[in-house]
Amino acid sequence: MDLDAVRHNVTMLAERAGDAELMVVVKADGYGHGAVQIAKAALEAGASWLGVCSLAEGLRLRAAGIRAPMLSWLDVPETDFAPAVAAGIDISVSSLRELRAVRAASDDLGGVGAHVHLKIDTGLSRNGCPSADWPDLVRAAAAAEAGPHFHVRAVWSHLACADEPGHPSIDQQAERFAAAYSVATEAGLRPMRHLANSAATLTRADLRFDLVRAGIAVYGLNPVPQHEDLIPAMTFASTVVLTKRVAAGESVSYGHTWTAPRDTTLALVPVGYADGVPRGLSGHLRVLLGGRSRPVVGRVCMDQLVVDCGDDPIAAGDRVVLFGTGKEGEQTATEWADQLGTIDYEIVTGMCRPRVARRYLGEDAS
Ligand SMILES: *Cc1c(COP(=O)(O)O)cnc(C)c1O
């Protein structure tokens, strides 16, 4: 994991955010990159907020000594919000039930102030308060704010199609967001607003409001069609453990799906689908080895794969790059995703595996 790349991407996103603050989203253990290290690097580079999915994720960052403002947005109904309130983690509220739970947590703590972000569903139809229930939620929040320990920090929402610039749903969601915000201000609330994810931060200056929430672009993966100056932070690499010559006609790996057309050298690499190399990429993978891009042959197994090296002098101990920035000719997480018909988000978050060791470059920049 290249933390200098993260800092580069964050600096660029903070510029694009203009006057808006930058929240770096580090859910799912920092999209598989390590939430604590990413959060620290991002805060050094100009981010001022952190976003997490669950309270457990947020509390882990607090336990690591990270004090930055933080928002957590999705927890199961039985969650006790008191530890979040005590830890100064803002909580997203989409329903009266959640509002009551946060107030109760604050009361249990003897009135430690709770900060909430009211979430309006503007068309993603996932989390967020439906428009029909919004006036009631806003009224209840305004009543709660009349007390001393409850503060509505923000009104927020999330876009469905920001990665398709020009999609008509974006403007429709923006209009619904404006209407919901008016309801809040008419009820006497003065919250900040946030709507934009990475894609909207890069393409819709008008939707930055007070804060933008960037995830994927922080990690150097570009969610929009146009070119952006982003550097992928994750490189997935391993080492050759064994090489061997095989004769023409010998077949490789389970099912014998590949047969050597000539005498050749094979290199064995100790990573497989248990380490995040999708088996569905069998027959399509190339790795960077010995200064060249070379095909992985036969099936990807649970723990290993085999590279065809021709007559080149490859040896045990040689470094193998599975994906990275693409600059040296290696594949990228985005190419893997395209081949599989998925998105690069799924490739990098899929690297969150106990057997895959993480190393950080640029850790001591501060
Ligand atoms: C994951 C997430 C983001 C970040 O989205 P990216 O497309 O990775 O920038 C922002 N807001 C919410 C609510 C999210 O769940």
The ligand as an SDF file (V2000), in Angstrom:
LIG
                    3D

 15 15  0  0  0  0  0  0  0  0999 V2000
  -19.1380    4.1960    0.3220 C   0  0  0  0  0  0  0  0  0  0  0  0
  -19.8230    5.4820    0.4610 C   0  0  0  0  0  0  0  0  0  0  0  0
  -19.2510    6.6710   -0.0420 C   0  0  0  0  0  0  0  0  0  0  0  0
  -17.9940    6.6950   -0.8820 C   0  0  0  0  0  0  0  0  0  0  0  0
  -18.3240    6.3270   -2.2010 O   0  0  0  0  0  0  0  0  0  0  0  0
  -17.1860    6.2900   -3.3370 P   0  0  0  0  0  0  0  0  0  0  0  0
  -17.9410    5.9610   -4.5690 O   0  0  0  0  0  0  0  0  0  0  0  0
  -16.2550    5.1830   -2.9370 O   0  0  0  0  0  0  0  0  0  0  0  0
  -16.5470    7.6090   -3.3450 O   0  0  0  0  0  0  0  0  0  0  0  0
  -19.8920    7.8680    0.2310 C   0  0  0  0  0  0  0  0  0  0  0  0
  -21.0410    7.8990    0.9420 N   0  0  0  0  0  0  0  0  0  0  0  0
  -21.6200    6.7780    1.4040 C   0  0  0  0  0  0  0  0  0  0  0  0
  -22.8840    6.8610    2.1610 C   0  0  0  0  0  0  0  0  0  0  0  0
  -21.0470    5.5280    1.1770 C   0  0  0  0  0  0  0  0  0  0  0  0
  -21.6400    4.4240    1.6300 O   0  0  0  0  0  0  0  0  0  0  0  0
  1  2  1  0
  2  3  1  0
  2 14  2  0
  3  4  1  0
  3 10  2  0
  4  5  1  0
  5  6  1  0
  6  7  2  0
  6  8  1  0
  6  9  1  0
 10 11  1  0
 11 12  2  0
 12 13  1  0
 12 14  1  0
 14 15  1  0
M  END
$$$$
